[in-house]
């Protein structure tokens, strides 16, 4: 397994981070995804399975999330940035990149 270079916000839009930051963010998000969005009966709604599976394929995706889930994931990223030192240098740029996605603004 190769660690992704960053967070894939949407197709063609990846926010690059250090490998340590990527691993820390994944470790923070993975249990939240599994607890909230695992659906073994419906692969189209198994956002957790897609997130973990693609991570092990060298991509950390948010590109597969619908608007409501995307906004929740952005909130989790904000929490992670405040808690994890490896993410703090990326706080403003990462927040801006996540909020620039049209799914963030969809009500």
Residue pairs with C-beta under 8 A, 6 or more apart in sequence:
1 56
1 58
2 58
3 19
3 22
3 23
3 58
4 22
4 55
4 58
4 59
4 60
5 14
5 16
5 17
5 19
5 22
6 14
6 15
6 16
6 17
6 22
6 60
7 14
7 15
7 17
7 22
7 25
7 60
7 61
7 62
7 77
7 94
8 14
8 59
8 60
8 61
8 62
8 63
9 15
9 62
9 63
9 97
9 98
9 101
10 62
10 63
10 101
10 103
11 63
13 63
13 97
13 101
15 90
15 93
15 94
15 97
15 98
17 25
17 87
17 90
17 94
18 86
20 86
21 84
21 86
21 87
21 89
21 90
22 60
24 80
24 84
24 86
24 87
25 60
25 77
25 80
25 84
25 87
26 55
26 60
28 76
28 79
28 80
28 83
28 84
29 51
29 73
29 76
29 77
29 80
30 48
30 51
30 52
30 55
32 76
33 47
33 48
33 51
33 52
33 73
34 48
34 52
36 48
36 72
37 45
37 46
37 47
37 48
37 51
37 69
38 46
38 48
38 49
39 45
39 46
39 47
39 48
39 49
40 46
40 49
43 49
47 64
47 65
47 69
50 61
50 64
51 60
51 61
51 64
54 60
54 61
54 64
55 61
62 70
62 73
62 98
62 101
65 73
65 103
66 103
67 103
67 104
67 106
70 101
70 103
70 104
71 103
71 104
74 98
74 99
74 104
77 94
77 95
77 98
78 95
80 87
81 87
81 88
81 90
81 91
81 94
81 95
82 91
87 94
98 104
99 105
